[in-house]
């Protein structure tokens, strides 16, 4: 019995050994390779990182084969690992089905705020299928710099009326490992606040608070009456042991403007129940003691069906209550068939010279020399700009006023009857005048011949220079020169709008020509003559429009620091 048992044991042992040998072979009888796992690198080194921050990640290629068990990945403190380069942690697991494929894992250096200097560690990958794989890690943790940080920016405050306050802008103040409080101070026409309620020139931040959480700093622009134009300032953030932070501030102080609407989409046309002229009374600014400038804005809109197709003469006048006459305060030429909305507020004309007439109840007259029932919709408004006037008192008188419409101007190139066209006057200036000037608007009309050498008929196209004679001598000149019509911002227009006229363009205000005497002329009487450059018409025309004309208005303006009467003008 014992011998049979021994033989049986030998047989079973042999069969087991044969089975094991069979398992170690592949289907073709060759021996199979064992499971494996490897990393493409055995070390990773990271750039220096400030303690408490994280480095850029580095990828590590790993490859497994014939694994039946998952791979556990762990990493030393101060480092982190991820499979998707987004979610990082201290460990992760790779299932066997995925570990048998080549892939990247990602590692980054993440020193804590208390860790400084060189830091080493390991990335460890282990499984029951293979011997542990390690990759050594090295990083350098830098000391946290102490500094004042600013979150956000302060943009320019743009235009703010003097004497008013802008809306506040907000930035945040943050401390990085500060050991002392932060003081904020502001310079220039600006104020700061920590609560957007109480503003002043300085503010203080507790360093322990802002080391943890950024706190708001509010800043606003407060231009005073002397802060007209571009203004600059700074906010300085300072604390012991750290560098100052300086924030630059900018804004523009603008004068306070009082706006008055007069004509408002007033339809002006010829026919269809409309008229070329309209007169209305409006209540304008009543106290001009602090008004430095008066600006008039003329807007043209197209009525239903479209604008008038032609460039025509147009002006605005104000009633002089002493004489009952209307004084031309601004002249413009309509554009060909389009409005002037490309100018935000329309044509701008400085009418400060007429401030003595543009006060309180004021009668205004508007004319557009349109010859169609389409016409225009006219709006006119005034800005009274606060400031320090050059002189508080103005007075104005008319000298020559041949300005009702285009061909009511002075005929040019012919002999004119002085009784009809009186261009010579005697002017007496009040004794308390401290400044005296002439104000002229002139535009030429007609296509009379002979044409100039460059084929330009008069007076719309011919370039001329006219003299203003004082006491018989030439003192001022008016050059009716090109104005660059093709550069007019009101474009494109229909019609022949681009060629240069003599001193005006379609779709523009006609220039105001101001001539200031070198002395105040107080108490003096002098003669005035408007002398058009010599030219003789032959009676012909290039367009069927007879004659040449200069629509001309000239006023004499006096200014003073004491109440002043208007000058006296006689024929």
Secondary structure as UniProt FT lines:
FT   HELIX           2..23
FT   TURN            27..28
FT   STRAND          36..39
FT   STRAND          43..45
FT   STRAND          49..50
FT   TURN            51..52
FT   STRAND          58..65
FT   STRAND          71..75
FT   TURN            77..78
FT   STRAND          79..82
FT   STRAND          91..94
FT   HELIX           96..99
FT   STRAND          103..109
FT   TURN            113..114
FT   STRAND          117..127
FT   TURN            128..129
FT   STRAND          130..142
FT   STRAND          147..151
FT   STRAND          159..161
FT   TURN            162..163
FT   STRAND          169..176
FT   STRAND          182..187
FT   STRAND          190..193
FT   STRAND          202..205
FT   HELIX           207..210
FT   TURN            211..212
FT   STRAND          215..221
FT   TURN            225..226
FT   STRAND          229..238
FT   TURN            240..241
FT   STRAND          245..254
FT   STRAND          257..261
FT   STRAND          266..268
FT   TURN            272..273
FT   STRAND          277..283
FT   TURN            289..290
FT   STRAND          291..301
FT   TURN            304..305
FT   STRAND          313..319
FT   TURN            321..323
FT   STRAND          326..333
FT   TURN            341..342
FT   TURN            344..345
FT   STRAND          347..350
FT   HELIX           352..354
FT   TURN            355..357
FT   STRAND          361..368
FT   STRAND          376..386
FT   STRAND          393..402
FT   HELIX           406..408
FT   STRAND          410..411
FT   TURN            418..420
FT   STRAND          424..428
FT   TURN            431..432
FT   STRAND          435..445
FT   STRAND          447..448
FT   TURN            453..454
FT   STRAND          458..459
FT   TURN            460..461
FT   STRAND          464..470
FT   TURN            471..472
FT   STRAND          473..480
FT   HELIX           485..487
FT   TURN            506..507
FT   STRAND          508..509
FT   STRAND          513..516
FT   TURN            522..523
FT   STRAND          525..531
FT   STRAND          549..560
FT   STRAND          568..570
//
